[in-house]
Amino acid sequence: MKVRIDKAALMTPLYRAQGAADQRAATNVIGCVHILAEDDRLVFSATDYEVTVIAEVSADVIEPGEALVSAKGLFQVVRGLPDGAIVTLSADTNHRVRVEAGRSYYHLNGLSPDEFPAQPQDGGGRTLVIDKSHIETMLKRTLFSVSADDSRPAITGVLFEIEPEGEGQVRLRMVSTDGHRLSKAERSISSPDFEGGKISCIVHRRGAGELQRLLEGSDPSLRIEFIGRNLVFSSDRTRLQVRQIDANFPDYNKVVPDKGDFPITLPRDSFAAAIRRVTSLGSSRDNILRLEFDSGKLSLEMTFPDFGEAHEEIEVDNWSGPRLKFGFNPKYLLEVCAVLGTDNLTLELRDQISPCLIQSDEEPGSAFVIMPMRL
């Protein structure tokens, strides 16, 4: 194998493929990237058996062939080369990969390409083709609140749901939760070629993270295939296959309240800035943010045993309830403010033990639920 390619062109498919490799097993097949050079194209493939990425790019193929080498090692070498460099990749009969650029060269020990598992095949499932900006926005609204507790597999991913609405429209929904909060994003999108009924599946957080890499490309469309227990996302000459989580996602409809007894609308930026200021004295991990609502003002308070206390006030003119105090994890509120791209947000409050619903009239498809902390 011998191929010549510009560094900038090489970095994109290599960056995507190496993300699917197991970085903890750099010399094992699941820590490697498979390289295929043929027909004026270079194809990179990597898998940890849960996530598989196949990314290709046009290249000057001098000698067709294959190689299997550490994904982390190859990516670090190529990334460190000078911008604008012309890179030559080659492999010898001992499975060593040579990387050349100008007067620099590197030799990476590889494995036999035959050890790499068979790549997934196209077709055979229901297909949805949409503008990828929809997925990009909805992932931003939900991925941050996925659980990291692997003992509860059902909530270690993002729930994807597709419901046909007729006349070439489908409703796309994403939901995530970690047991303390829940995020939901949905919207009606055009998909005249979609055939089939409702689809519901859970995409593991790692697969969802790799999907974010795929969405960075210039191709405006995203193709989604549902093949058995796998989801396949294709865009920008890259194919991402993700194994679904075989579990039942909690019934989120029982968690999301319709409305609260005491709604209040706040400017998002001012609310977030006030939270950041009152948490600036120290770690907020074990501390409760106290929100006190009263006529004309919202008070924010935190106590730090080692440093002291912090107090902020925001002027409000739309509080219609009595004087009430609530406790929240400030990190949860800040993360909602960060992902909800609106000027204002509305907190739907009831009492100190009921979930708080956060929404915005500017984005009716998004909803966030946060459980309060006992004061």
Phi, psi and omega in degrees: 000134174207130184213147180238136184201151176289142182303316183299320179290326182288326188295321185297305180293327179292320178300317181291316183292317183294340177293336180274345180284152177279107184293342180277352182233060189299330182257004177264160183301327180282354175256007184251164173245133178270132181245127177236124178246117180196151171050046178060030176217153179240126183241126177252133179227141177210150180204149168243019180078345174260322180232132178231133178236132174234115184232136182233161180207150176289142182205164176272096182274109180277321180216115180299155178165186182225160174205158177222116188215161180307123180295316181296315182297313181295318181296317180295321179295311182295319180299327182280351180288155181298145175299140181086358182291145171265121187256135174247123176251133178214159179224141179258183183289346177267012177068021175272136180257129179253129177247120182239142174204110184063234179268002181262144173210153181223144175244126179243127177291134182237187177241171176292130179302338180293342180283343182288135182295157180301141181278149180295151180262154179283159168080175175099002182220175177290146188232139176231125178244121185221169171291123187291347178297331177296311180296319182299314180294316184289326175296320178299325182284344189236328189298329184294338184254019175287143181287145174259008182272100184290350176285349177237074188302331184298334183249015177268020178210180179259128176284126174254129175228139177231126180233119176298138180244001180089157177055044175072017180245146172227153174259121179257131184226140173231138181221142174216155177203153172241013180094340178251342181206164181216141177235138179222134176224134179211155176198154177269128184229157179278130177206076187296339184263000182286133179233136178127173181269204183292141177237135178220126180205161181246123178259121181304149184303327180291318176297321177295325177294320177292329176298325177299323176299316181298324183288350180285348183288173184275343179295124184283346184252156178228130178256127180241124177244139177250102186241102181060235179265019182238149169249136179237122179251131182229132177190148170056043178062028180228142180236126179242120177249130183233131177281133179288153173281125182273079181202168179260121179289143179302154178287096184292337180296334178281345184265324185279112179287153178292305181208166174254167179285333186229089178278146174215132180258130184232150172291124188302312184295317180293320178297314180295320180296321179294320178296317180298323181291317183285344177264002187284348182283344181175187180295136180259011186301314184253010183253148182260133171274120180263122177251122178244118181260132179213169181302119175087351183205156171238123179257138177240128182222144172217148178242131179240111186307325184273344188236323182140216184230156177230141182219132177226154175227140175241133178283129178229150181232010183234025175271122185249002183261184176284180177290119184225150180232137181228154176242136181219157167285117185296330179300320181295318179294318180296321181292325175295316179300325183288324185265341181272105187275060180232164179284326183230156173222154182242126174264123177260107187249152178232293178208182188288351181241356181267149180298146178263127178261128179243125181219178174213133177297339181282344179216077188294345181277355183249139178213142181228135180240130179232129176281136179286166176252143182290133179274000000 
